[in-house]
Amino acid sequence: MNQTLLDAAALIVPLILAIVFHEVSHGWTALALGDPTAQEQRRLSLNPLRHVDPFGTVILPGSLALAGAPIFGWAKPVPVNRWRLRDPRRGMMVVAAAGPGSNLVLAAVGAVLLGLLVRFAGSADSAVLEFVAKNFSNFIMINVFLALFNLLPIPPFDGSHIVEGLLPRGLAEGYARLRPYGFPLLIVLLLVVPYFFPQWSIVGRLVAPPVMWATGHYFALAQFVAGV
């Protein structure tokens, strides 16, 4: 039981950190581009309680993990008013990209910290060090997955805002009409379709390969820092 709790903590803590920084990055970027909505609503805080959605951040991902289904979830979205941005069309693209971008940077930070831990304390035999190392490893993998998963061009993911900004205005308006149906579409594409047609899994076919490739490079960075 103790080991199960430690394994759960080594997943939950990195997940919450990754999600909080992801959301705050949206808000800080929006503020820099002219929209102070998140600041006005006091959502530019790193306090997890301001961002964690009990169902979307904890209950749903945990239930999916236990069921062996693709794991996804969400935090309370940081509010962004595109019409307060100096350039709404391009600004939303940058704001959307800031979340995944922050996760890729955090993965690099985690890789460096893991490498330093191995370099200077790797020979020590300690349950605490093992737990810290597992947190860093999970932190890398969670941040990479969160970044690439959110780049899927499915509303309401960040990738949908980027695609909308790249499309010609007429097509972008049509694409934006899918947004109200985003959550049901997610359920169908990520849970229902893979259940009946496992070979069509979006996570397995589209997300997992680049996640594995990128994660391998981050762990290579950790090995470089560790001097292995």
Biotite code that builds the C-alpha atoms (Angstrom):
import biotite.structure as struc

atoms = struc.array([
    struc.Atom([0.000, 0.000, 0.000], chain_id="A", res_id=1, res_name="MET", atom_name="CA", element="C"),
    struc.Atom([2.826, 2.418, 0.890], chain_id="A", res_id=2, res_name="ASN", atom_name="CA", element="C"),
    struc.Atom([4.520, 1.768, -2.453], chain_id="A", res_id=3, res_name="GLN", atom_name="CA", element="C"),
    struc.Atom([1.226, 2.378, -4.268], chain_id="A", res_id=4, res_name="THR", atom_name="CA", element="C"),
    struc.Atom([0.832, 5.716, -2.485], chain_id="A", res_id=5, res_name="LEU", atom_name="CA", element="C"),
    struc.Atom([4.401, 6.706, -3.338], chain_id="A", res_id=6, res_name="LEU", atom_name="CA", element="C"),
    struc.Atom([3.875, 5.773, -6.990], chain_id="A", res_id=7, res_name="ASP", atom_name="CA", element="C"),
    struc.Atom([0.655, 7.796, -7.040], chain_id="A", res_id=8, res_name="ALA", atom_name="CA", element="C"),
    struc.Atom([2.383, 10.805, -5.455], chain_id="A", res_id=9, res_name="ALA", atom_name="CA", element="C"),
    struc.Atom([5.214, 10.555, -7.987], chain_id="A", res_id=10, res_name="ALA", atom_name="CA", element="C"),
    struc.Atom([2.580, 10.926, -10.716], chain_id="A", res_id=11, res_name="LEU", atom_name="CA", element="C"),
    struc.Atom([0.186, 13.424, -9.154], chain_id="A", res_id=12, res_name="ILE", atom_name="CA", element="C"),
    struc.Atom([2.784, 15.999, -8.065], chain_id="A", res_id=13, res_name="VAL", atom_name="CA", element="C"),
    struc.Atom([4.470, 16.267, -11.513], chain_id="A", res_id=14, res_name="PRO", atom_name="CA", element="C"),
    struc.Atom([1.049, 16.271, -13.217], chain_id="A", res_id=15, res_name="LEU", atom_name="CA", element="C"),
    struc.Atom([-0.251, 19.167, -11.114], chain_id="A", res_id=16, res_name="ILE", atom_name="CA", element="C"),
    struc.Atom([2.958, 21.164, -11.612], chain_id="A", res_id=17, res_name="LEU", atom_name="CA", element="C"),
    struc.Atom([2.856, 20.599, -15.368], chain_id="A", res_id=18, res_name="ALA", atom_name="CA", element="C"),
    struc.Atom([-0.807, 21.612, -15.634], chain_id="A", res_id=19, res_name="ILE", atom_name="CA", element="C"),
    struc.Atom([-0.421, 24.702, -13.441], chain_id="A", res_id=20, res_name="VAL", atom_name="CA", element="C"),
    struc.Atom([2.538, 26.039, -15.431], chain_id="A", res_id=21, res_name="PHE", atom_name="CA", element="C"),
    struc.Atom([0.715, 25.214, -18.670], chain_id="A", res_id=22, res_name="HIS", atom_name="CA", element="C"),
    struc.Atom([-2.313, 27.277, -17.683], chain_id="A", res_id=23, res_name="GLU", atom_name="CA", element="C"),
    struc.Atom([-0.365, 30.178, -16.166], chain_id="A", res_id=24, res_name="VAL", atom_name="CA", element="C"),
    struc.Atom([1.728, 30.382, -19.342], chain_id="A", res_id=25, res_name="SER", atom_name="CA", element="C"),
    struc.Atom([-1.461, 31.025, -21.311], chain_id="A", res_id=26, res_name="HIS", atom_name="CA", element="C"),
    struc.Atom([-2.380, 33.842, -18.930], chain_id="A", res_id=27, res_name="GLY", atom_name="CA", element="C"),
    struc.Atom([1.050, 35.493, -18.834], chain_id="A", res_id=28, res_name="TRP", atom_name="CA", element="C"),
    struc.Atom([1.301, 35.384, -22.619], chain_id="A", res_id=29, res_name="THR", atom_name="CA", element="C"),
    struc.Atom([-2.167, 36.881, -23.009], chain_id="A", res_id=30, res_name="ALA", atom_name="CA", element="C"),
    struc.Atom([-1.197, 39.666, -20.593], chain_id="A", res_id=31, res_name="LEU", atom_name="CA", element="C"),
    struc.Atom([1.964, 40.391, -22.590], chain_id="A", res_id=32, res_name="ALA", atom_name="CA", element="C"),
    struc.Atom([-0.155, 40.596, -25.759], chain_id="A", res_id=33, res_name="LEU", atom_name="CA", element="C"),
    struc.Atom([-2.666, 43.024, -24.269], chain_id="A", res_id=34, res_name="GLY", atom_name="CA", element="C"),
    struc.Atom([-5.310, 40.918, -22.487], chain_id="A", res_id=35, res_name="ASP", atom_name="CA", element="C"),
    struc.Atom([-5.291, 41.363, -18.666], chain_id="A", res_id=36, res_name="PRO", atom_name="CA", element="C"),
    struc.Atom([-8.379, 39.163, -18.083], chain_id="A", res_id=37, res_name="THR", atom_name="CA", element="C"),
    struc.Atom([-6.477, 36.405, -16.259], chain_id="A", res_id=38, res_name="ALA", atom_name="CA", element="C"),
    struc.Atom([-4.686, 38.964, -14.122], chain_id="A", res_id=39, res_name="GLN", atom_name="CA", element="C"),
    struc.Atom([-7.977, 40.668, -13.233], chain_id="A", res_id=40, res_name="GLU", atom_name="CA", element="C"),
    struc.Atom([-9.434, 37.317, -12.155], chain_id="A", res_id=41, res_name="GLN", atom_name="CA", element="C"),
    struc.Atom([-6.302, 36.451, -10.112], chain_id="A", res_id=42, res_name="ARG", atom_name="CA", element="C"),
    struc.Atom([-5.479, 33.427, -12.255], chain_id="A", res_id=43, res_name="ARG", atom_name="CA", element="C"),
    struc.Atom([-1.796, 34.237, -12.801], chain_id="A", res_id=44, res_name="LEU", atom_name="CA", element="C"),
    struc.Atom([-0.945, 32.460, -9.562], chain_id="A", res_id=45, res_name="SER", atom_name="CA", element="C"),
    struc.Atom([1.121, 29.275, -9.284], chain_id="A", res_id=46, res_name="LEU", atom_name="CA", element="C"),
    struc.Atom([-1.162, 28.169, -6.452], chain_id="A", res_id=47, res_name="ASN", atom_name="CA", element="C"),
    struc.Atom([-2.552, 24.803, -7.684], chain_id="A", res_id=48, res_name="PRO", atom_name="CA", element="C"),
    struc.Atom([-5.863, 25.383, -5.917], chain_id="A", res_id=49, res_name="LEU", atom_name="CA", element="C"),
    struc.Atom([-6.646, 28.178, -8.373], chain_id="A", res_id=50, res_name="ARG", atom_name="CA", element="C"),
    struc.Atom([-6.226, 25.853, -11.364], chain_id="A", res_id=51, res_name="HIS", atom_name="CA", element="C"),
    struc.Atom([-6.984, 22.263, -10.382], chain_id="A", res_id=52, res_name="VAL", atom_name="CA", element="C"),
    struc.Atom([-10.373, 20.932, -11.431], chain_id="A", res_id=53, res_name="ASP", atom_name="CA", element="C"),
    struc.Atom([-11.186, 18.067, -9.007], chain_id="A", res_id=54, res_name="PRO", atom_name="CA", element="C"),
    struc.Atom([-12.838, 15.973, -11.732], chain_id="A", res_id=55, res_name="PHE", atom_name="CA", element="C"),
    struc.Atom([-10.776, 16.895, -14.789], chain_id="A", res_id=56, res_name="GLY", atom_name="CA", element="C"),
    struc.Atom([-7.377, 16.988, -13.077], chain_id="A", res_id=57, res_name="THR", atom_name="CA", element="C"),
    struc.Atom([-7.631, 14.149, -10.550], chain_id="A", res_id=58, res_name="VAL", atom_name="CA", element="C"),
    struc.Atom([-10.705, 11.898, -10.784], chain_id="A", res_id=59, res_name="ILE", atom_name="CA", element="C"),
    struc.Atom([-10.942, 11.441, -14.568], chain_id="A", res_id=60, res_name="LEU", atom_name="CA", element="C"),
    struc.Atom([-7.211, 10.832, -15.256], chain_id="A", res_id=61, res_name="PRO", atom_name="CA", element="C"),
    struc.Atom([-7.044, 8.453, -12.289], chain_id="A", res_id=62, res_name="GLY", atom_name="CA", element="C"),
    struc.Atom([-10.105, 6.522, -13.444], chain_id="A", res_id=63, res_name="SER", atom_name="CA", element="C"),
    struc.Atom([-8.806, 6.268, -17.012], chain_id="A", res_id=64, res_name="LEU", atom_name="CA", element="C"),
    struc.Atom([-5.428, 5.042, -15.728], chain_id="A", res_id=65, res_name="ALA", atom_name="CA", element="C"),
    struc.Atom([-7.087, 2.317, -13.649], chain_id="A", res_id=66, res_name="LEU", atom_name="CA", element="C"),
    struc.Atom([-9.210, 1.304, -16.647], chain_id="A", res_id=67, res_name="ALA", atom_name="CA", element="C"),
    struc.Atom([-6.187, 1.152, -18.934], chain_id="A", res_id=68, res_name="GLY", atom_name="CA", element="C"),
    struc.Atom([-7.769, 3.746, -21.251], chain_id="A", res_id=69, res_name="ALA", atom_name="CA", element="C"),
    struc.Atom([-5.991, 6.729, -22.841], chain_id="A", res_id=70, res_name="PRO", atom_name="CA", element="C"),
    struc.Atom([-5.368, 9.248, -20.064], chain_id="A", res_id=71, res_name="ILE", atom_name="CA", element="C"),
    struc.Atom([-6.478, 12.824, -20.517], chain_id="A", res_id=72, res_name="PHE", atom_name="CA", element="C"),
    struc.Atom([-7.846, 15.575, -18.337], chain_id="A", res_id=73, res_name="GLY", atom_name="CA", element="C"),
    struc.Atom([-7.969, 19.307, -17.869], chain_id="A", res_id=74, res_name="TRP", atom_name="CA", element="C"),
    struc.Atom([-7.556, 22.115, -15.387], chain_id="A", res_id=75, res_name="ALA", atom_name="CA", element="C"),
    struc.Atom([-9.742, 25.173, -14.944], chain_id="A", res_id=76, res_name="LYS", atom_name="CA", element="C"),
    struc.Atom([-8.940, 27.103, -18.127], chain_id="A", res_id=77, res_name="PRO", atom_name="CA", element="C"),
    struc.Atom([-7.213, 30.431, -17.599], chain_id="A", res_id=78, res_name="VAL", atom_name="CA", element="C"),
    struc.Atom([-9.622, 33.026, -19.043], chain_id="A", res_id=79, res_name="PRO", atom_name="CA", element="C"),
    struc.Atom([-8.466, 34.706, -22.245], chain_id="A", res_id=80, res_name="VAL", atom_name="CA", element="C"),
    struc.Atom([-10.498, 37.324, -24.103], chain_id="A", res_id=81, res_name="ASN", atom_name="CA", element="C"),
    struc.Atom([-9.229, 37.257, -27.669], chain_id="A", res_id=82, res_name="ARG", atom_name="CA", element="C"),
    struc.Atom([-10.856, 40.622, -28.428], chain_id="A", res_id=83, res_name="TRP", atom_name="CA", element="C"),
    struc.Atom([-8.673, 42.334, -25.832], chain_id="A", res_id=84, res_name="ARG", atom_name="CA", element="C"),
    struc.Atom([-5.520, 41.072, -27.538], chain_id="A", res_id=85, res_name="LEU", atom_name="CA", element="C"),
    struc.Atom([-3.763, 43.621, -29.728], chain_id="A", res_id=86, res_name="ARG", atom_name="CA", element="C"),
    struc.Atom([-3.956, 41.190, -32.657], chain_id="A", res_id=87, res_name="ASP", atom_name="CA", element="C"),
    struc.Atom([-6.779, 38.725, -31.854], chain_id="A", res_id=88, res_name="PRO", atom_name="CA", element="C"),
    struc.Atom([-6.077, 36.290, -34.692], chain_id="A", res_id=89, res_name="ARG", atom_name="CA", element="C"),
    struc.Atom([-2.328, 35.918, -34.285], chain_id="A", res_id=90, res_name="ARG", atom_name="CA", element="C"),
    struc.Atom([-2.465, 36.610, -30.562], chain_id="A", res_id=91, res_name="GLY", atom_name="CA", element="C"),
    struc.Atom([-4.657, 33.577, -29.891], chain_id="A", res_id=92, res_name="MET", atom_name="CA", element="C"),
    struc.Atom([-2.196, 31.393, -31.793], chain_id="A", res_id=93, res_name="MET", atom_name="CA", element="C"),
    struc.Atom([0.670, 32.603, -29.604], chain_id="A", res_id=94, res_name="VAL", atom_name="CA", element="C"),
    struc.Atom([-1.369, 32.283, -26.404], chain_id="A", res_id=95, res_name="VAL", atom_name="CA", element="C"),
    struc.Atom([-2.372, 28.739, -27.358], chain_id="A", res_id=96, res_name="ALA", atom_name="CA", element="C"),
    struc.Atom([1.214, 27.749, -28.219], chain_id="A", res_id=97, res_name="ALA", atom_name="CA", element="C"),
    struc.Atom([2.516, 29.118, -24.913], chain_id="A", res_id=98, res_name="ALA", atom_name="CA", element="C"),
    struc.Atom([1.014, 26.239, -22.916], chain_id="A", res_id=99, res_name="GLY", atom_name="CA", element="C"),
    struc.Atom([2.660, 23.363, -24.815], chain_id="A", res_id=100, res_name="PRO", atom_name="CA", element="C"),
    struc.Atom([5.812, 25.447, -25.182], chain_id="A", res_id=101, res_name="GLY", atom_name="CA", element="C"),
    struc.Atom([6.068, 25.863, -21.406], chain_id="A", res_id=102, res_name="SER", atom_name="CA", element="C"),
    struc.Atom([5.722, 22.097, -20.963], chain_id="A", res_id=103, res_name="ASN", atom_name="CA", element="C"),
    struc.Atom([8.598, 21.408, -23.365], chain_id="A", res_id=104, res_name="LEU", atom_name="CA", element="C"),
    struc.Atom([10.767, 23.888, -21.443], chain_id="A", res_id=105, res_name="VAL", atom_name="CA", element="C"),
    struc.Atom([9.777, 22.268, -18.140], chain_id="A", res_id=106, res_name="LEU", atom_name="CA", element="C"),
    struc.Atom([10.693, 18.848, -19.531], chain_id="A", res_id=107, res_name="ALA", atom_name="CA", element="C"),
    struc.Atom([14.165, 20.190, -20.281], chain_id="A", res_id=108, res_name="ALA", atom_name="CA", element="C"),
    struc.Atom([14.434, 21.574, -16.737], chain_id="A", res_id=109, res_name="VAL", atom_name="CA", element="C"),
    struc.Atom([13.369, 18.190, -15.370], chain_id="A", res_id=110, res_name="GLY", atom_name="CA", element="C"),
    struc.Atom([15.969, 16.439, -17.518], chain_id="A", res_id=111, res_name="ALA", atom_name="CA", element="C"),
    struc.Atom([18.738, 18.715, -16.242], chain_id="A", res_id=112, res_name="VAL", atom_name="CA", element="C"),
    struc.Atom([17.661, 18.228, -12.617], chain_id="A", res_id=113, res_name="LEU", atom_name="CA", element="C"),
    struc.Atom([17.488, 14.461, -13.066], chain_id="A", res_id=114, res_name="LEU", atom_name="CA", element="C"),
    struc.Atom([20.953, 14.480, -14.590], chain_id="A", res_id=115, res_name="GLY", atom_name="CA", element="C"),
    struc.Atom([22.342, 16.552, -11.718], chain_id="A", res_id=116, res_name="LEU", atom_name="CA", element="C"),
    struc.Atom([20.723, 14.208, -9.201], chain_id="A", res_id=117, res_name="LEU", atom_name="CA", element="C"),
    struc.Atom([22.343, 11.180, -10.833], chain_id="A", res_id=118, res_name="VAL", atom_name="CA", element="C"),
    struc.Atom([25.676, 12.971, -11.187], chain_id="A", res_id=119, res_name="ARG", atom_name="CA", element="C"),
    struc.Atom([26.004, 14.067, -7.577], chain_id="A", res_id=120, res_name="PHE", atom_name="CA", element="C"),
    struc.Atom([23.880, 11.573, -5.639], chain_id="A", res_id=121, res_name="ALA", atom_name="CA", element="C"),
    struc.Atom([23.463, 8.635, -7.994], chain_id="A", res_id=122, res_name="GLY", atom_name="CA", element="C"),
    struc.Atom([25.677, 6.314, -5.954], chain_id="A", res_id=123, res_name="SER", atom_name="CA", element="C"),
    struc.Atom([23.739, 6.904, -2.723], chain_id="A", res_id=124, res_name="ALA", atom_name="CA", element="C"),
    struc.Atom([21.286, 4.195, -1.724], chain_id="A", res_id=125, res_name="ASP", atom_name="CA", element="C"),
    struc.Atom([18.246, 6.070, -0.492], chain_id="A", res_id=126, res_name="SER", atom_name="CA", element="C"),
    struc.Atom([14.498, 5.615, -0.865], chain_id="A", res_id=127, res_name="ALA", atom_name="CA", element="C"),
    struc.Atom([14.140, 9.402, -0.828], chain_id="A", res_id=128, res_name="VAL", atom_name="CA", element="C"),
    struc.Atom([16.533, 9.803, -3.766], chain_id="A", res_id=129, res_name="LEU", atom_name="CA", element="C"),
    struc.Atom([14.718, 7.073, -5.661], chain_id="A", res_id=130, res_name="GLU", atom_name="CA", element="C"),
    struc.Atom([11.422, 8.842, -5.065], chain_id="A", res_id=131, res_name="PHE", atom_name="CA", element="C"),
    struc.Atom([12.840, 12.186, -6.223], chain_id="A", res_id=132, res_name="VAL", atom_name="CA", element="C"),
    struc.Atom([14.328, 10.564, -9.330], chain_id="A", res_id=133, res_name="ALA", atom_name="CA", element="C"),
    struc.Atom([10.963, 8.967, -10.146], chain_id="A", res_id=134, res_name="LYS", atom_name="CA", element="C"),
    struc.Atom([9.301, 12.382, -9.795], chain_id="A", res_id=135, res_name="ASN", atom_name="CA", element="C"),
    struc.Atom([11.794, 13.924, -12.226], chain_id="A", res_id=136, res_name="PHE", atom_name="CA", element="C"),
    struc.Atom([11.347, 11.064, -14.699], chain_id="A", res_id=137, res_name="SER", atom_name="CA", element="C"),
    struc.Atom([7.563, 11.340, -14.549], chain_id="A", res_id=138, res_name="ASN", atom_name="CA", element="C"),
    struc.Atom([7.846, 15.121, -14.785], chain_id="A", res_id=139, res_name="PHE", atom_name="CA", element="C"),
    struc.Atom([9.692, 14.780, -18.094], chain_id="A", res_id=140, res_name="ILE", atom_name="CA", element="C"),
    struc.Atom([7.250, 12.269, -19.564], chain_id="A", res_id=141, res_name="MET", atom_name="CA", element="C"),
    struc.Atom([4.117, 14.086, -18.361], chain_id="A", res_id=142, res_name="ILE", atom_name="CA", element="C"),
    struc.Atom([5.270, 17.443, -19.714], chain_id="A", res_id=143, res_name="ASN", atom_name="CA", element="C"),
    struc.Atom([6.164, 15.983, -23.118], chain_id="A", res_id=144, res_name="VAL", atom_name="CA", element="C"),
    struc.Atom([2.853, 14.144, -23.343], chain_id="A", res_id=145, res_name="PHE", atom_name="CA", element="C"),
    struc.Atom([0.864, 17.176, -22.185], chain_id="A", res_id=146, res_name="LEU", atom_name="CA", element="C"),
    struc.Atom([2.584, 19.391, -24.750], chain_id="A", res_id=147, res_name="ALA", atom_name="CA", element="C"),
    struc.Atom([2.072, 17.122, -27.749], chain_id="A", res_id=148, res_name="LEU", atom_name="CA", element="C"),
    struc.Atom([-1.384, 15.921, -26.718], chain_id="A", res_id=149, res_name="PHE", atom_name="CA", element="C"),
    struc.Atom([-2.576, 19.524, -26.464], chain_id="A", res_id=150, res_name="ASN", atom_name="CA", element="C"),
    struc.Atom([-1.345, 20.206, -29.984], chain_id="A", res_id=151, res_name="LEU", atom_name="CA", element="C"),
    struc.Atom([-4.001, 17.883, -31.425], chain_id="A", res_id=152, res_name="LEU", atom_name="CA", element="C"),
    struc.Atom([-6.218, 20.039, -33.684], chain_id="A", res_id=153, res_name="PRO", atom_name="CA", element="C"),
    struc.Atom([-9.385, 19.097, -31.805], chain_id="A", res_id=154, res_name="ILE", atom_name="CA", element="C"),
    struc.Atom([-11.390, 21.756, -29.932], chain_id="A", res_id=155, res_name="PRO", atom_name="CA", element="C"),
    struc.Atom([-10.821, 22.801, -27.207], chain_id="A", res_id=156, res_name="PRO", atom_name="CA", element="C"),
    struc.Atom([-7.128, 21.769, -27.335], chain_id="A", res_id=157, res_name="PHE", atom_name="CA", element="C"),
    struc.Atom([-4.465, 24.393, -27.969], chain_id="A", res_id=158, res_name="ASP", atom_name="CA", element="C"),
    struc.Atom([-3.789, 22.893, -31.371], chain_id="A", res_id=159, res_name="GLY", atom_name="CA", element="C"),
    struc.Atom([-7.274, 23.888, -32.512], chain_id="A", res_id=160, res_name="SER", atom_name="CA", element="C"),
    struc.Atom([-6.540, 27.577, -31.824], chain_id="A", res_id=161, res_name="HIS", atom_name="CA", element="C"),
    struc.Atom([-3.282, 27.327, -33.756], chain_id="A", res_id=162, res_name="ILE", atom_name="CA", element="C"),
    struc.Atom([-4.989, 25.670, -36.735], chain_id="A", res_id=163, res_name="VAL", atom_name="CA", element="C"),
    struc.Atom([-7.794, 28.235, -36.628], chain_id="A", res_id=164, res_name="GLU", atom_name="CA", element="C"),
    struc.Atom([-5.243, 31.031, -36.833], chain_id="A", res_id=165, res_name="GLY", atom_name="CA", element="C"),
    struc.Atom([-3.450, 29.412, -39.775], chain_id="A", res_id=166, res_name="LEU", atom_name="CA", element="C"),
    struc.Atom([-6.564, 28.785, -41.854], chain_id="A", res_id=167, res_name="LEU", atom_name="CA", element="C"),
    struc.Atom([-7.957, 31.402, -44.251], chain_id="A", res_id=168, res_name="PRO", atom_name="CA", element="C"),
    struc.Atom([-10.631, 33.455, -42.491], chain_id="A", res_id=169, res_name="ARG", atom_name="CA", element="C"),
    struc.Atom([-13.563, 31.746, -44.216], chain_id="A", res_id=170, res_name="GLY", atom_name="CA", element="C"),
    struc.Atom([-12.349, 28.259, -43.332], chain_id="A", res_id=171, res_name="LEU", atom_name="CA", element="C"),
    struc.Atom([-11.381, 29.410, -39.840], chain_id="A", res_id=172, res_name="ALA", atom_name="CA", element="C"),
    struc.Atom([-14.944, 30.562, -39.166], chain_id="A", res_id=173, res_name="GLU", atom_name="CA", element="C"),
    struc.Atom([-16.288, 27.180, -40.246], chain_id="A", res_id=174, res_name="GLY", atom_name="CA", element="C"),
    struc.Atom([-13.700, 25.365, -38.139], chain_id="A", res_id=175, res_name="TYR", atom_name="CA", element="C"),
    struc.Atom([-14.590, 27.521, -35.109], chain_id="A", res_id=176, res_name="ALA", atom_name="CA", element="C"),
    struc.Atom([-18.180, 26.252, -35.310], chain_id="A", res_id=177, res_name="ARG", atom_name="CA", element="C"),
    struc.Atom([-16.907, 22.867, -34.119], chain_id="A", res_id=178, res_name="LEU", atom_name="CA", element="C"),
    struc.Atom([-15.848, 24.357, -30.788], chain_id="A", res_id=179, res_name="ARG", atom_name="CA", element="C"),
    struc.Atom([-19.196, 23.854, -28.953], chain_id="A", res_id=180, res_name="PRO", atom_name="CA", element="C"),
    struc.Atom([-19.031, 20.171, -29.866], chain_id="A", res_id=181, res_name="TYR", atom_name="CA", element="C"),
    struc.Atom([-15.425, 19.764, -28.755], chain_id="A", res_id=182, res_name="GLY", atom_name="CA", element="C"),
    struc.Atom([-15.957, 17.754, -25.568], chain_id="A", res_id=183, res_name="PHE", atom_name="CA", element="C"),
    struc.Atom([-18.366, 15.171, -27.063], chain_id="A", res_id=184, res_name="PRO", atom_name="CA", element="C"),
    struc.Atom([-15.994, 14.892, -30.024], chain_id="A", res_id=185, res_name="LEU", atom_name="CA", element="C"),
    struc.Atom([-13.109, 14.214, -27.631], chain_id="A", res_id=186, res_name="LEU", atom_name="CA", element="C"),
    struc.Atom([-15.031, 11.443, -25.887], chain_id="A", res_id=187, res_name="ILE", atom_name="CA", element="C"),
    struc.Atom([-15.851, 9.800, -29.210], chain_id="A", res_id=188, res_name="VAL", atom_name="CA", element="C"),
    struc.Atom([-12.359, 10.084, -30.696], chain_id="A", res_id=189, res_name="LEU", atom_name="CA", element="C"),
    struc.Atom([-10.333, 9.278, -27.588], chain_id="A", res_id=190, res_name="LEU", atom_name="CA", element="C"),
    struc.Atom([-12.506, 6.700, -25.824], chain_id="A", res_id=191, res_name="LEU", atom_name="CA", element="C"),
    struc.Atom([-15.317, 5.317, -27.977], chain_id="A", res_id=192, res_name="VAL", atom_name="CA", element="C"),
    struc.Atom([-13.432, 4.807, -31.255], chain_id="A", res_id=193, res_name="VAL", atom_name="CA", element="C"),
    struc.Atom([-10.370, 3.120, -29.643], chain_id="A", res_id=194, res_name="PRO", atom_name="CA", element="C"),
    struc.Atom([-12.689, 0.867, -27.615], chain_id="A", res_id=195, res_name="TYR", atom_name="CA", element="C"),
    struc.Atom([-14.333, -0.546, -30.738], chain_id="A", res_id=196, res_name="PHE", atom_name="CA", element="C"),
    struc.Atom([-11.414, -0.061, -33.138], chain_id="A", res_id=197, res_name="PHE", atom_name="CA", element="C"),
    struc.Atom([-8.123, -0.230, -31.169], chain_id="A", res_id=198, res_name="PRO", atom_name="CA", element="C"),
    struc.Atom([-6.074, 0.161, -34.341], chain_id="A", res_id=199, res_name="GLN", atom_name="CA", element="C"),
    struc.Atom([-7.569, 3.642, -34.843], chain_id="A", res_id=200, res_name="TRP", atom_name="CA", element="C"),
    struc.Atom([-6.438, 5.006, -31.469], chain_id="A", res_id=201, res_name="SER", atom_name="CA", element="C"),
    struc.Atom([-5.418, 8.652, -31.877], chain_id="A", res_id=202, res_name="ILE", atom_name="CA", element="C"),
    struc.Atom([-3.169, 8.483, -28.827], chain_id="A", res_id=203, res_name="VAL", atom_name="CA", element="C"),
    struc.Atom([-1.497, 5.258, -29.913], chain_id="A", res_id=204, res_name="GLY", atom_name="CA", element="C"),
    struc.Atom([-1.027, 6.179, -33.575], chain_id="A", res_id=205, res_name="ARG", atom_name="CA", element="C"),
    struc.Atom([-0.550, 9.959, -33.569], chain_id="A", res_id=206, res_name="LEU", atom_name="CA", element="C"),
    struc.Atom([0.577, 11.051, -30.096], chain_id="A", res_id=207, res_name="VAL", atom_name="CA", element="C"),
    struc.Atom([2.614, 8.165, -28.698], chain_id="A", res_id=208, res_name="ALA", atom_name="CA", element="C"),
    struc.Atom([5.312, 7.982, -31.446], chain_id="A", res_id=209, res_name="PRO", atom_name="CA", element="C"),
    struc.Atom([6.400, 11.662, -31.219], chain_id="A", res_id=210, res_name="PRO", atom_name="CA", element="C"),
    struc.Atom([6.097, 11.512, -27.422], chain_id="A", res_id=211, res_name="VAL", atom_name="CA", element="C"),
    struc.Atom([8.462, 8.521, -27.295], chain_id="A", res_id=212, res_name="MET", atom_name="CA", element="C"),
    struc.Atom([10.866, 10.206, -29.725], chain_id="A", res_id=213, res_name="TRP", atom_name="CA", element="C"),
    struc.Atom([10.947, 13.485, -27.791], chain_id="A", res_id=214, res_name="ALA", atom_name="CA", element="C"),
    struc.Atom([11.119, 11.768, -24.396], chain_id="A", res_id=215, res_name="THR", atom_name="CA", element="C"),
    struc.Atom([14.135, 9.784, -25.582], chain_id="A", res_id=216, res_name="GLY", atom_name="CA", element="C"),
    struc.Atom([15.948, 13.020, -26.418], chain_id="A", res_id=217, res_name="HIS", atom_name="CA", element="C"),
    struc.Atom([15.127, 14.528, -23.023], chain_id="A", res_id=218, res_name="TYR", atom_name="CA", element="C"),
    struc.Atom([16.464, 11.456, -21.225], chain_id="A", res_id=219, res_name="PHE", atom_name="CA", element="C"),
    struc.Atom([19.559, 11.664, -23.438], chain_id="A", res_id=220, res_name="ALA", atom_name="CA", element="C"),
    struc.Atom([19.988, 15.224, -22.123], chain_id="A", res_id=221, res_name="LEU", atom_name="CA", element="C"),
    struc.Atom([19.687, 13.889, -18.575], chain_id="A", res_id=222, res_name="ALA", atom_name="CA", element="C"),
    struc.Atom([22.385, 11.298, -19.309], chain_id="A", res_id=223, res_name="GLN", atom_name="CA", element="C"),
    struc.Atom([24.619, 14.004, -20.790], chain_id="A", res_id=224, res_name="PHE", atom_name="CA", element="C"),
    struc.Atom([24.256, 16.154, -17.664], chain_id="A", res_id=225, res_name="VAL", atom_name="CA", element="C"),
    struc.Atom([24.858, 13.101, -15.476], chain_id="A", res_id=226, res_name="ALA", atom_name="CA", element="C"),
    struc.Atom([28.048, 12.344, -17.383], chain_id="A", res_id=227, res_name="GLY", atom_name="CA", element="C"),
    struc.Atom([26.883, 8.838, -18.205], chain_id="A", res_id=228, res_name="VAL", atom_name="CA", element="C"),
])
